[in-house]
Amino acid sequence: MTTQAISEAQLHALADGVLPEEQRAAIDDHLRAHPDDAARVGAWREQNRQLRALFDPVLDEAVPPTLLQATSPAAANGTWQRPAMQAAAAVVLVLAGGMGGWLLRGDAGDSITTSASPLALARSAAIAHAVYTPEVRHPVEVGAEQEAHLVQWLSKRLGTKLQPPALSPLGYRLIGGRLLPGDGDGPVAQFMYEDGGGKRLTLYVAKERAGRQETAFRYTQEKELSVFYWIDGQLGYALSANLPKQELGKIAGAVYAQLEQPR
């Protein structure tokens, strides 16, 4: 008897509650036979629950008139001005963050979360930041006193050379990092930094399946948590902190500049 292959997209659709009912029996049989996949689906559901708790209240807020105006083309020449495009993108990202726990809609209308998408990258980074930065005794797996070992270990696991940016000129010291599970594209690295007052920020680095050359910064915020994120070749980056956009943007610029230096 031939068993139908179960795709990653179907597992995500099940976790997001959008799997077609006629596929449910086959997926349930698959999960009973593959406990690892069942555990992954359970973890994704928990991520969605946490994100709904964080972002759903955004849907009840009114969109600022200045941002609504920014979504209109410039009257003078019929083209979109750069500030308007950035503001409109911010509106889209914030609203997308509140709808269905950051579900992404494909061309066919099916809601599927994909690990290769920038939104999914920001989502995972925000969750990892919220989970580990409050830790007092074990915020990282390997401390900065073993930085050489940390870098070698994470580079080997991600299959690419990594180097945590030096942020001491901006008041943040590296306190260490850890290895995290990715959503189907292999492991993820998280580097954690701390300033003199104990405020922490994290740099989340993930391998991107698509390998796109998309280097422009994107930004999203919920309450006090800000995230700048971008895709550069085969790696996706997300910098998260409870900081104002302008302040975190300055740090993100410094991070980007160092990552672009020849290694």
Buried (B, 14 or more C-beta within 10 A) or exposed (E): EEEEEBEBBBBBBBBBEBBEEEBEEBBEEBBEEBEEBBEBBEEBBEBBEBBBEBBBEBEEEEEEEEBEEBBEEEEEEEEBEEEBEBBBBBBBBBBBBBBBBBBBEEEEEBBBBBBBBBBBBBBBBBBBBBEBBEEEEEBBBBBBEEBEEBBEBBBEBBEBEBBBBBBEEBEBEBBBBBBBEBBBBBBBBBBBBBBEEEBBBBBBBBBBBBEBEEEEBBBBBBEEBBBBBBBBEBBBBBBBBBBEBEEBBEBBEBBBEEBEEEE
